[in-house]
């Protein structure tokens, strides 16, 4: 989920009638699409079925979605790391 419309490579805007509650705020899902991230070594991660939630201040990524894309997600000492299952490359995720 993201509130940043510019991240989408494709976006179908529609009211999905889903409300997202974060703290004291409530936002509705206003679309769904595809987001492509380019890793520092040039490879791309494509996330599909990403929800567009205007007003959402942080991006939220499903751990299961990342695992389905070939990554292990490691939490260690207050930090988060992605490790590609095939190449074993590790990337720390900034919060």
N, C-alpha and C positions, 0 to 999 in steps of 0.2 A: 504494500500500500504506500502511496505517496501523495502528497499535496502539490507536488511540483510537476505541472503539466508539461514543461519543456523536456522532461526525461523520456517521454514516450516517443517511440519511433512510429507506432500506430496507436490510435486511441478511438474507441467507439464511445461517444458520449451518450449516456442514457441513464435514467433514474433506475437503479437496481432495487430500490426500496429496502436498502440495508443501512442501518444506522451504526456508526462507530462511536463508542463512548471512550473518551480518554480524559481522565481526571474529571473536571467539572464541565467539560465540553462535549457536545454531541454533534457529529458531522455525518452527512449522508454520502454514500458512494454515488458518484456522478458519472462513472464510466469504467471501462475495462480495456486494457491494451497490452502492448509489448514494450519492454524496456531492455535496451542492450547496453551493457557496460563493457568498456575496453580495459582489459588488464594491462599492467605495466609492461608485460612481455609481449603484448600485441594480440593475445587471444581474446575472444569475446565471450561473455556470459549473456545469454538471452533468457530473460524471464518473461513468461507468458502469463496471461490471466491476472495481470497486475491491476489492482483496483486504484482508481483515481478518486481521492477524497480531498476536495478543496478545503483548506483550513487546517489540514494535518501538518504539524510543524516538524515531525520527524518521519523518516522513511522506515517502514517496517518490512522485514523480509522473512519469509517462512523458512525455517530450518529444513523442513522436509523438501521444499522446492530446491534448495541448494544441494541437498543430498541427491535428489533426482537428477541434477545436472552434473554429478560426478565429483562432488566435494564432500570432504569431512569437515565438520564444524567443531572446533576445539575451543573450550573455555578454560583459561588458565590464569590464575593470579589476577583476576579482574580485567583480563584482556580477551579478545575474540580473534581467532585465527581461522582462515580457510586453507585447507590442504587439498590439492587436486589428487584424486585417487590414483590416476595413471602416472602423472609426471612427478608427484610428490612435492611440487612447489608449494611453498607456504606464504601466505599473505596475511599480515595483521590488518584487521578492520578497525578504522578510526571511528570513535563514537561521536 
